Amino acid sequence: MAAALIGYSVGWLSSLERGERQNYSTDFLDRVAYTLRLSPEEKALLFLLATGHEPPARQRSSSIESTAVVQRLLDAQPWPAYINDEAWDLVAYNHHMLTWFPWVAGHENNVMRWVFTYPEARQQLYRWETDWAPQMLAQMRYAHARAPGNTRLTEVLTEILKDKDAERIWSNPTAYVHPDGDHRSLYLPYHRKVQPIELIALEPLRAPGSRIMMLMPLEGGSD
């Protein structure tokens, strides 16, 4: 009966029931999880036990919502902090982020759009051409490969690549997944100095692909 509901042979289901690890297809395990009404956590465990790896990223949620608890987490940080989803749309940010980047309170809500389509970004992000743009485009390349079905991410990337500089950088691909631990610099609004920072990037388990970003000031700012 169960095999009929799943749409696969009894042999495949019997192997799974015996706990035999095999190269089961994603479709087969998806059908098993659906038929058994497994939760996302139970489904992830099924994939791990059956194949040795988690469900493909495209099968998993990458959305995170701004809640009172999430906002409290950001507000507790003594430096700029924000959360973006897998398409780099802002989800939440703290007061320090607003002080350093006033645009977050305006009509723009996407980090990558600001970086590549706003002239001020190329001034505020110190050494934009070498220290920021190539790495951030490489992050988008990786995210797009990880979640090709994310229509919002595709939309943002398509718009960004209309910029000649972005298109040129994109044509010389580099491998880069996340900025965690990177040291970069930027100009602070209303300050005539370059501020070194360390980027801290955390990925919420509830929303793979999203990021909690913290910009920690480092000593050594210069005029």
C-alpha positions as a Markdown table, in Angstrom:
| # | Residue | x | y | z |
|---|---|---|---|---|
| 1 | Met | 0.0 | 0.0 | 0.0 |
| 2 | Ala | 2.7 | 2.5 | 1.0 |
| 3 | Ala | 4.7 | 1.7 | -2.2 |
| 4 | Ala | 1.6 | 2.4 | -4.3 |
| 5 | Leu | 1.0 | 5.7 | -2.6 |
| 6 | Ile | 4.6 | 6.8 | -3.1 |
| 7 | Gly | 4.7 | 5.6 | -6.7 |
| 8 | Tyr | 7.9 | 3.5 | -6.5 |
| 9 | Ser | 8.6 | -0.2 | -6.4 |
| 10 | Val | 8.3 | -2.2 | -3.2 |
| 11 | Gly | 12.0 | -3.0 | -3.5 |
| 12 | Trp | 13.1 | 0.6 | -3.0 |
| 13 | Leu | 10.7 | 1.1 | -0.1 |
| 14 | Ser | 11.9 | -2.2 | 1.5 |
| 15 | Ser | 15.5 | -1.2 | 1.2 |
| 16 | Leu | 14.7 | 2.1 | 2.9 |
| 17 | Glu | 12.8 | 0.4 | 5.7 |
| 18 | Arg | 15.7 | -1.9 | 6.3 |
| 19 | Gly | 17.9 | 1.1 | 6.8 |
| 20 | Glu | 20.1 | 0.5 | 3.8 |
| 21 | Arg | 21.9 | 3.6 | 2.7 |
| 22 | Gln | 21.7 | 3.9 | -1.1 |
| 23 | Asn | 21.7 | 6.5 | -3.8 |
| 24 | Tyr | 18.0 | 7.2 | -3.4 |
| 25 | Ser | 16.6 | 9.9 | -5.7 |
| 26 | Thr | 15.5 | 13.2 | -4.2 |
| 27 | Asp | 12.1 | 12.6 | -5.8 |
| 28 | Phe | 11.7 | 9.3 | -4.0 |
| 29 | Leu | 12.6 | 10.6 | -0.6 |
| 30 | Asp | 10.4 | 13.7 | -1.2 |
| 31 | Arg | 7.5 | 11.4 | -1.8 |
| 32 | Val | 8.2 | 9.3 | 1.2 |
| 33 | Ala | 8.4 | 12.4 | 3.4 |
| 34 | Tyr | 5.2 | 13.7 | 1.9 |
| 35 | Thr | 3.3 | 10.4 | 2.3 |
| 36 | Leu | 4.4 | 10.1 | 5.9 |
| 37 | Arg | 3.7 | 13.8 | 6.6 |
| 38 | Leu | 7.2 | 14.3 | 8.0 |
| 39 | Ser | 8.1 | 17.7 | 9.4 |
| 40 | Pro | 11.1 | 19.6 | 7.8 |
| 41 | Glu | 13.3 | 18.3 | 10.6 |
| 42 | Glu | 12.1 | 14.7 | 10.2 |
| 43 | Lys | 12.6 | 15.0 | 6.4 |
| 44 | Ala | 16.2 | 16.3 | 6.9 |
| 45 | Leu | 16.9 | 13.3 | 9.2 |
| 46 | Leu | 15.4 | 10.9 | 6.6 |
| 47 | Phe | 17.8 | 12.3 | 3.9 |
| 48 | Leu | 20.8 | 12.0 | 6.3 |
| 49 | Leu | 20.1 | 8.4 | 7.3 |
| 50 | Ala | 19.2 | 7.3 | 3.8 |
| 51 | Thr | 21.8 | 9.1 | 1.7 |
| 52 | Gly | 24.3 | 10.7 | 4.1 |
| 53 | His | 23.4 | 14.2 | 3.0 |
| 54 | Glu | 20.7 | 16.8 | 3.7 |
| 55 | Pro | 17.9 | 17.6 | 1.3 |
| 56 | Pro | 19.1 | 19.9 | -1.5 |
| 57 | Ala | 19.1 | 23.6 | -0.6 |
| 58 | Arg | 16.3 | 24.4 | -3.0 |
| 59 | Gln | 14.1 | 22.1 | -1.0 |
| 60 | Arg | 14.6 | 24.1 | 2.2 |
| 61 | Ser | 13.1 | 27.4 | 3.3 |
| 62 | Ser | 15.4 | 30.4 | 3.1 |
| 63 | Ser | 13.0 | 33.0 | 4.6 |
| 64 | Ile | 13.4 | 34.6 | 8.0 |
| 65 | Glu | 11.0 | 37.1 | 9.5 |
| 66 | Ser | 11.6 | 40.2 | 11.6 |
| 67 | Thr | 10.2 | 39.4 | 15.0 |
| 68 | Ala | 10.5 | 41.1 | 18.4 |
| 69 | Val | 13.2 | 38.6 | 19.4 |
| 70 | Val | 15.2 | 39.0 | 16.2 |
| 71 | Gln | 15.1 | 42.8 | 16.7 |
| 72 | Arg | 16.2 | 42.5 | 20.3 |
| 73 | Leu | 19.2 | 40.4 | 19.2 |
| 74 | Leu | 20.2 | 43.1 | 16.8 |
| 75 | Asp | 19.6 | 45.9 | 19.2 |
| 76 | Ala | 21.8 | 44.2 | 21.8 |
| 77 | Gln | 24.8 | 44.5 | 19.5 |
| 78 | Pro | 27.1 | 47.6 | 20.1 |
| 79 | Trp | 28.0 | 47.8 | 16.4 |
| 80 | Pro | 26.1 | 47.8 | 13.1 |
| 81 | Ala | 24.1 | 44.6 | 12.7 |
| 82 | Tyr | 21.5 | 43.5 | 10.2 |
| 83 | Ile | 19.8 | 40.5 | 8.8 |
| 84 | Asn | 19.2 | 39.8 | 5.1 |
| 85 | Asp | 17.5 | 37.0 | 3.3 |
| 86 | Glu | 18.9 | 34.8 | 0.5 |
| 87 | Ala | 18.2 | 37.5 | -2.0 |
| 88 | Trp | 19.9 | 40.1 | 0.2 |
| 89 | Asp | 16.7 | 41.9 | 1.0 |
| 90 | Leu | 16.9 | 43.6 | 4.4 |
| 91 | Val | 14.8 | 41.9 | 7.1 |
| 92 | Ala | 15.9 | 43.9 | 10.1 |
| 93 | Tyr | 18.7 | 46.2 | 11.4 |
| 94 | Asn | 19.7 | 48.1 | 14.5 |
| 95 | His | 20.3 | 51.8 | 15.2 |
| 96 | His | 24.1 | 51.6 | 14.6 |
| 97 | Met | 23.4 | 50.3 | 11.1 |
| 98 | Leu | 21.2 | 53.2 | 10.4 |
| 99 | Thr | 23.8 | 55.6 | 11.7 |
| 100 | Trp | 26.5 | 54.2 | 9.4 |
| 101 | Phe | 24.2 | 53.5 | 6.4 |
| 102 | Pro | 21.3 | 56.0 | 6.4 |
| 103 | Trp | 20.0 | 54.4 | 3.1 |
| 104 | Val | 18.5 | 51.5 | 5.1 |
| 105 | Ala | 15.7 | 53.8 | 6.3 |
| 106 | Gly | 15.0 | 55.0 | 2.7 |
| 107 | His | 13.3 | 53.4 | -0.2 |
| 108 | Glu | 16.0 | 50.9 | -0.9 |
| 109 | Asn | 15.8 | 47.6 | 1.0 |
| 110 | Asn | 18.3 | 45.4 | -0.9 |
| 111 | Val | 22.0 | 45.3 | 0.1 |
| 112 | Met | 23.3 | 44.2 | -3.3 |
| 113 | Arg | 21.2 | 46.8 | -5.2 |
| 114 | Trp | 22.7 | 49.5 | -3.0 |
| 115 | Val | 26.2 | 48.2 | -3.5 |
| 116 | Phe | 26.0 | 48.1 | -7.3 |
| 117 | Thr | 23.5 | 50.7 | -8.4 |
| 118 | Tyr | 24.1 | 53.6 | -5.9 |
| 119 | Pro | 27.1 | 55.8 | -6.6 |
| 120 | Glu | 27.5 | 56.6 | -2.9 |
| 121 | Ala | 28.3 | 53.0 | -2.2 |
| 122 | Arg | 31.4 | 53.2 | -4.3 |
| 123 | Gln | 32.7 | 56.0 | -2.1 |
| 124 | Gln | 31.6 | 54.6 | 1.2 |
| 125 | Leu | 32.9 | 51.1 | 0.6 |
| 126 | Tyr | 36.6 | 51.8 | 0.6 |
| 127 | Arg | 38.3 | 50.1 | -2.3 |
| 128 | Trp | 35.0 | 49.1 | -3.8 |
| 129 | Glu | 36.6 | 47.8 | -7.0 |
| 130 | Thr | 38.9 | 45.3 | -5.3 |
| 131 | Asp | 37.7 | 44.7 | -1.7 |
| 132 | Trp | 34.0 | 44.7 | -2.0 |
| 133 | Ala | 32.4 | 44.3 | -5.5 |
| 134 | Pro | 34.2 | 41.1 | -6.7 |
| 135 | Gln | 33.5 | 39.3 | -3.4 |
| 136 | Met | 29.9 | 40.3 | -3.2 |
| 137 | Leu | 29.2 | 39.3 | -6.8 |
| 138 | Ala | 30.9 | 36.0 | -6.2 |
| 139 | Gln | 28.6 | 35.5 | -3.2 |
| 140 | Met | 25.6 | 36.1 | -5.5 |
| 141 | Arg | 26.9 | 33.6 | -8.0 |
| 142 | Tyr | 27.2 | 31.0 | -5.3 |
| 143 | Ala | 23.7 | 31.8 | -3.9 |
| 144 | His | 22.2 | 31.6 | -7.3 |
| 145 | Ala | 23.8 | 28.2 | -7.9 |
| 146 | Arg | 22.6 | 27.1 | -4.5 |
| 147 | Ala | 19.0 | 28.2 | -5.1 |
| 148 | Pro | 18.3 | 28.6 | -8.8 |
| 149 | Gly | 14.6 | 28.7 | -8.2 |
| 150 | Asn | 14.8 | 31.9 | -6.1 |
| 151 | Thr | 13.0 | 34.3 | -8.4 |
| 152 | Arg | 13.7 | 37.3 | -6.3 |
| 153 | Leu | 17.5 | 36.6 | -6.3 |
| 154 | Thr | 17.4 | 36.2 | -10.0 |
| 155 | Glu | 15.6 | 39.5 | -10.4 |
| 156 | Val | 18.2 | 41.3 | -8.3 |
| 157 | Leu | 21.1 | 39.7 | -10.0 |
| 158 | Thr | 19.7 | 40.5 | -13.5 |
| 159 | Glu | 19.3 | 44.2 | -12.6 |
| 160 | Ile | 22.7 | 44.4 | -11.1 |
| 161 | Leu | 24.4 | 43.0 | -14.2 |
| 162 | Lys | 23.0 | 45.8 | -16.3 |
| 163 | Asp | 25.8 | 47.9 | -14.7 |
| 164 | Lys | 28.9 | 47.8 | -16.8 |
| 165 | Asp | 31.3 | 47.5 | -13.9 |
| 166 | Ala | 29.3 | 44.6 | -12.4 |
| 167 | Glu | 29.1 | 42.9 | -15.8 |
| 168 | Arg | 32.9 | 43.2 | -16.2 |
| 169 | Ile | 33.6 | 41.8 | -12.8 |
| 170 | Trp | 31.0 | 39.0 | -13.3 |
| 171 | Ser | 32.8 | 37.9 | -16.5 |
| 172 | Asn | 35.9 | 37.2 | -14.4 |
| 173 | Pro | 34.4 | 34.8 | -11.8 |
| 174 | Thr | 36.0 | 33.9 | -8.5 |
| 175 | Ala | 35.0 | 31.4 | -5.9 |
| 176 | Tyr | 33.7 | 33.1 | -2.7 |
| 177 | Val | 31.0 | 31.9 | -0.4 |
| 178 | His | 30.8 | 34.2 | 2.6 |
| 179 | Pro | 32.6 | 37.2 | 4.1 |
| 180 | Asp | 32.8 | 35.9 | 7.7 |
| 181 | Gly | 36.1 | 37.0 | 9.2 |
| 182 | Asp | 37.1 | 39.4 | 6.4 |
| 183 | His | 38.8 | 42.7 | 7.2 |
| 184 | Arg | 37.7 | 45.6 | 5.0 |
| 185 | Ser | 37.3 | 49.3 | 5.4 |
| 186 | Leu | 34.8 | 52.0 | 4.7 |
| 187 | Tyr | 34.1 | 55.7 | 5.0 |
| 188 | Leu | 31.7 | 56.6 | 7.7 |
| 189 | Pro | 29.1 | 59.2 | 7.0 |
| 190 | Tyr | 30.0 | 62.7 | 8.3 |
| 191 | His | 33.5 | 61.4 | 9.3 |
| 192 | Arg | 36.7 | 62.2 | 7.4 |
| 193 | Lys | 38.4 | 58.9 | 8.0 |
| 194 | Val | 38.6 | 55.3 | 6.8 |
| 195 | Gln | 37.2 | 52.8 | 9.3 |
| 196 | Pro | 38.6 | 49.3 | 9.3 |
| 197 | Ile | 36.1 | 46.6 | 10.2 |
| 198 | Glu | 35.8 | 42.9 | 10.6 |
| 199 | Leu | 32.7 | 41.2 | 9.0 |
| 200 | Ile | 31.0 | 38.6 | 11.1 |
| 201 | Ala | 28.5 | 36.5 | 9.1 |
| 202 | Leu | 26.2 | 34.0 | 10.8 |
| 203 | Glu | 23.6 | 31.7 | 9.1 |
| 204 | Pro | 20.4 | 31.0 | 11.0 |
| 205 | Leu | 19.6 | 27.3 | 11.1 |
| 206 | Arg | 15.9 | 28.2 | 10.5 |
| 207 | Ala | 16.7 | 30.0 | 7.2 |
| 208 | Pro | 19.6 | 28.6 | 5.2 |
| 209 | Gly | 21.0 | 31.3 | 2.9 |
| 210 | Ser | 20.0 | 34.2 | 5.1 |
| 211 | Arg | 22.7 | 36.0 | 7.0 |
| 212 | Ile | 23.0 | 37.8 | 10.4 |
| 213 | Met | 25.7 | 40.4 | 9.6 |
| 214 | Met | 27.8 | 42.3 | 12.1 |
| 215 | Leu | 30.3 | 45.0 | 11.3 |
| 216 | Met | 32.8 | 45.2 | 14.1 |
| 217 | Pro | 35.0 | 48.3 | 14.2 |
| 218 | Leu | 38.7 | 47.7 | 14.4 |
| 219 | Glu | 41.5 | 50.0 | 15.7 |
| 220 | Gly | 43.5 | 51.9 | 13.1 |
| 221 | Gly | 41.1 | 54.3 | 11.4 |
| 222 | Ser | 43.0 | 56.9 | 9.2 |
| 223 | Asp | 42.2 | 60.3 | 7.9 |
